[in-house]
Amino acid sequence: MLNDEEQAVCRDYKVDLQERLKKFIRMSVENTLPLKIIQDSSFFRLRMEEMKWVFGNWELICISIVLGWLFYKYLIVPKWGLGDNQEEECRRSRLQPPRGSSGWPLIGETIEFIASGFTSHPVSFMEKRKSLYGKVFKTHILGRPIIVSTDPDVNKVVLQNQGNVFIPSYPKSVIELLGESSILQINGGLQKRLHAIIGGFLRSPQFKARITKDIENSVKLALSSWIDRKNTHHPIVYLQDETKKITFQILVRVLMSVEAGEDMEFLKREFMEVIKGLICLPIKLPGFRMYKSLQAKERMLKMVRKIVNDRKIAMEKKETKDSGSPNDAIDVLLRDTGESDGTQQRLPLDFISGNIIEMMIPGEDSVPMIMTLAVKYLSDNPLALSCLMEENDELKKRKDESGEGYAWTDYVSLPFTQGVISETLRMANIINAIWRKALEDVEIKGYLIPKGWCVLASLTSVHMDEENYENPDEFDPWRWEKTGASVNSNKFTPFGGGQRLCPGLEFSRLEISIFLHHFVTSYTWVAEEDQIVYFPTVKTKRKLPIMVTPR
């Protein structure tokens, strides 16, 4: 309670404030307020007293602010679960998708994207936008908005977060043709199981020792047939087609043990029809490409189902399901009991049949194209060809003198030959990009990839970036002998990466090594002028015509 004197002071102060308020209103109306404020020194004295208090107690104010922040951070946040999550949400809310352009309505920037694939510099589309927007940018191609990454670190995260954050995303024609049970589409435990089964089989020393002889025989038989053409009216060898014949027979043998003959020709003919539908309008009506490809796939499935079913019956009758080494991929898949993923269930026969066909797709195109392009690059670089011949001639001489046959380790232990293969993969990567779809908002290196958006991890852009490789447009197999050039780097990803790393990468290198060895040690050739086309996949424009002569 206030005493009488204090109450009187308060009344006087209240009256004084009322008088000041009336005067303030009156002067505001009369526009004389600025002059009166200046004349009324008591107004300034009051403001100065307030400012003196603030500056005189600034240490106390700072301490109060710090104590308040600590109280919020360590008492309020832990108790109520606020802070870090909210801060993260706020930080993400400030992030925006990468900069870029959507191009024209409907078609976006598709025309320019495709056109760059028909030039001698296929990464021109990427490089132009990288210079404008950075290594990660957004665009609109092939009917959808897409975020493109030319950053090896971002690509690594996209490839390694398979199934948790990113899932495969392919054009609708690919999805329609392959189906949801395709090894290219499935995720989670089933994908890991299938990848481990096939990868383990193809990497096994027993398989490599056995398949090496088969590859040698196929290569030697094909090469001798090229020489026979020299005395005919058609002496030209179209290398791109001929290497496909070699690798297709080997691939079918590895997958289902089908030998040369009518069945092999039937599979080859129908398979050619199937792959024509990978990039087309997804219209499943008679007369359209998709319909024809689906019909061809069904005819293939009929044959493969019979092979799988017959093999299963034979294994059960002979009770040899778990004895000896598997002969092919069908054996491996039929023998698997699901122990690796804990399901304890065998794979359905239809699932095995469908995926046997789909495993032919990546193997059919990639290996023969690397064989073809290696020959093209060597034809244009006589010094590299000379070094390759010298290394392989030395191996051949040792084998001839010892009388020993070739082991698979002989081929893959030739360093310059492996450098030629790696350099060919770098310059003309068959898998030029990986397509993924984000299941949730993802931040990578400060870039926001919104949920539902597709990400195109451009592998070719990384391979042809001068920040990663000196003089990237030059064929330089010697770069792989230098310190720092590693085939295991995230800057060199010709076989993809993460959980979907190509399970047949070692087998592919072995096959290419065997072909190059027997070709350069037994024959010489003259290649005609040809150009490389990079869309939709890498190939030569004229199928690389060559004239072959025995050494």
Secondary structure as GFF3:
##gff-version 3
##sequence-region A 1 551
A	DSSP	alpha_helix	4	30	.	.	.	ID=ss1
A	DSSP	alpha_helix	33	39	.	.	.	ID=ss2
A	DSSP	alpha_helix	41	56	.	.	.	ID=ss3
A	DSSP	alpha_helix	58	71	.	.	.	ID=ss4
A	DSSP	pi_helix	72	76	.	.	.	ID=ss5
A	DSSP	alpha_helix	77	80	.	.	.	ID=ss6
A	DSSP	alpha_helix	84	94	.	.	.	ID=ss7
A	DSSP	alpha_helix	110	116	.	.	.	ID=ss8
A	DSSP	alpha_helix	124	133	.	.	.	ID=ss9
A	DSSP	beta_strand	136	141	.	.	.	ID=ss10
A	DSSP	beta_strand	144	149	.	.	.	ID=ss11
A	DSSP	alpha_helix	152	160	.	.	.	ID=ss12
A	DSSP	beta_strand	166	168	.	.	.	ID=ss13
A	DSSP	alpha_helix	172	178	.	.	.	ID=ss14
A	DSSP	alpha_helix	188	203	.	.	.	ID=ss15
A	DSSP	alpha_helix	205	228	.	.	.	ID=ss16
A	DSSP	three_ten_helix	229	231	.	.	.	ID=ss17
A	DSSP	beta_strand	237	238	.	.	.	ID=ss18
A	DSSP	alpha_helix	239	256	.	.	.	ID=ss19
A	DSSP	alpha_helix	262	275	.	.	.	ID=ss20
A	DSSP	alpha_helix	289	318	.	.	.	ID=ss21
A	DSSP	alpha_helix	329	335	.	.	.	ID=ss22
A	DSSP	alpha_helix	349	358	.	.	.	ID=ss23
A	DSSP	alpha_helix	360	379	.	.	.	ID=ss24
A	DSSP	alpha_helix	382	402	.	.	.	ID=ss25
A	DSSP	alpha_helix	408	412	.	.	.	ID=ss26
A	DSSP	alpha_helix	415	427	.	.	.	ID=ss27
A	DSSP	beta_strand	433	438	.	.	.	ID=ss28
A	DSSP	beta_strand	442	444	.	.	.	ID=ss29
A	DSSP	beta_strand	447	449	.	.	.	ID=ss30
A	DSSP	beta_strand	454	458	.	.	.	ID=ss31
A	DSSP	alpha_helix	459	463	.	.	.	ID=ss32
A	DSSP	three_ten_helix	477	481	.	.	.	ID=ss33
A	DSSP	three_ten_helix	498	500	.	.	.	ID=ss34
A	DSSP	alpha_helix	505	522	.	.	.	ID=ss35
A	DSSP	beta_strand	523	527	.	.	.	ID=ss36
A	DSSP	beta_strand	532	533	.	.	.	ID=ss37
A	DSSP	beta_strand	539	540	.	.	.	ID=ss38
A	DSSP	beta_strand	545	550	.	.	.	ID=ss39
###
